[in-house]
Each structure stands twice: as C-alpha cells, then as structure tokens.
Amino acid sequence: MKKKLSLLLISVMVVLSACGQNNKENTPAATNNNAATDPPAVEKTTLTLGTSADYAPFEFHKIIDGKDTIVGFDIEIAREIAKDMNAELKIQDMDFDGLLLALDTGKVDMVISGLTPTEERKKNVDFSEIYYLTSQGVLVKKDQAEQFKSLDDLKGKKIGIQKGSIQEGIAQEIADAKLTALAKIPELILELKSGRVDAIILEKPVADQYAVAQTDIAVSEVKIEQPVEEAGVSIAVKKGNQDLLNKIDGTIARLKESGEIDRYVVEANELVGE
C-alpha cells in the first residue's frame, strides 16, 4: 500500500513539474506577443537650414551664456517650422551667394536669410508665402550724411552691396556707380569706414541695426522705391519640393495669424541692442 501511495505521489509531482515547465516556456511567448503590439518609436528627422548669419535682426551671431549662438527672427521662424514637423533643426551658416547652390545640391533643406523671391530666383528654387515686408536703406559715414538726400546723390559713387543680393540689382541701375560686391556685411562696413566705398545699400532693418552699433555711420535720407512684390522676404526650398513647401506655408500662416512674427521681430531687435 505504501508503495502504491509512493508511486502515486511521484506521478503527481511529475505532472505538476511538467505543467510548471510548460508555463515557463509559454511566458516568454506571451511577453513577445505583447511587445509586438507596442507602437514603434517615432524618430525625429533633421531639417537643415541654410542662412548667412550677418544680417541682424534677421539672423546674426550673439554670445549667449558664453556660447556663440545664431539668433534672429528668421531663426525663430525656422525653429517653429521644425517643431511643426517634429524635426530637429540644424543650422548651416555660409556666405549669402552660396545659399541657393547649397539648396540645389541638397546640402540644406531650406534657406531663410532675408531672401527676396525675385523672378530670376524663382527659375531655380521654389518660394514660400511672403512672411515679412521690408524696405531698403543706405548706410553712409555719419559726417557725410548731409551729402546723401536722394537716389541721384548716389550717381557716380562707390557703392557696396552684398554679393548675390537684391541690392546688387538695385545698385546696378544707378548711373555710373562703381560697385563693390562682397560676401559678408561686416566686410562692407569696413569698406565704408575706410572710405573705399561711399555708401552701402541693404535692407533698412539691417541698416538701422548697424547704425546703432557703429557710432561713425548713419542711415541716410535716401529713399529707394520698390514694387510690393520686391519688398517681401520668403523661404526658399529646392525646386519641386512641394511637400516641404506646404508645411512651411502652414507654419507661416499660423505665425502671421497669431502675431508671433511681429513679436519675433521686436525681440530680435532688442537682442541686437543688448
């Protein structure tokens, strides 16, 4: 009898042990099934911005917390575009006249740099809706400001402009003007201070900021009339990239409707003066 009981107990232990083993084997499978139903992690894409950061208050360098940082209201707009796209913004600072080439060759995804959507540029790139209207200013030496009252006063003068800019086209229409086209605005400022150029044509918000920062130069009274379509600035993308263009236009519409772009302009101007 004892032997029979012993055999029975052994049989029960074997069955229980087998069931336990089966449960252990099934547990990982259940875990794997649950893992398979989890949604995949969404990785952020990279959105590369091309700009020429010498054009305050649009884009410029500023030491913030001891670090050289590119700031400006164009940069704030770029950050909002990246945020709406769930993308990480990467900024490439380069000469202005190389921006559209970098766009065409795929080195950057978009260009934001106080860029006017001229008909000539539209042949090679696509533009967003206009996000800001501006006007032109003429920088001169402060002690010579009285000599420059109208556009006629620039005739036959040595004029500095940024290479590849809309101002280059404006200067080319001034009779007998001798042009100096350079890649960076600070280089032009040095040309003006040294007397190698008599005046610099650039967008008025930029001219105003340089005049504030440099006590020996001033914005003259010269007025340069422009059609409305030539007074706006837009964002450029590679020709045919309609998907990105639609996303950019969506962000611009949101920022214009909320008044955020106006706030960015005010804050950028304040930052220049700090």
Number of C-alpha atoms within 10 A of each C-alpha: 6 7 8 9 10 11 12 12 11 12 12 12 12 12 11 12 12 12 12 12 11 11 11 11 11 11 11 11 11 11 10 10 11 10 11 10 8 8 7 8 6 7 9 12 12 14 21 21 24 26 29 25 27 21 24 24 29 24 24 21 17 17 10 10 7 7 9 10 13 19 21 25 24 26 24 18 21 24 18 18 23 23 14 13 18 15 17 16 20 16 18 17 17 16 17 25 16 15 24 23 14 18 22 16 10 13 15 22 20 29 27 21 23 27 20 23 23 16 10 8 14 13 9 17 20 19 25 20 18 18 18 16 14 16 16 20 22 25 29 28 25 16 10 14 18 11 13 19 13 13 14 12 12 22 16 13 17 19 28 30 25 23 19 17 17 20 19 19 12 15 22 13 10 18 12 13 16 18 19 18 19 18 19 19 24 14 13 23 21 12 19 21 17 11 13 14 22 20 30 28 24 24 19 16 18 21 24 19 18 22 17 14 11 13 10 13 22 22 23 21 16 19 13 13 11 12 7 10 13 16 20 19 22 23 26 28 26 23 15 11 13 14 8 17 20 13 15 26 19 15 19 24 14 14 19 13 10 11 11 16 20 14 12 20 19 14 14 22 19 11 14 18 10 6
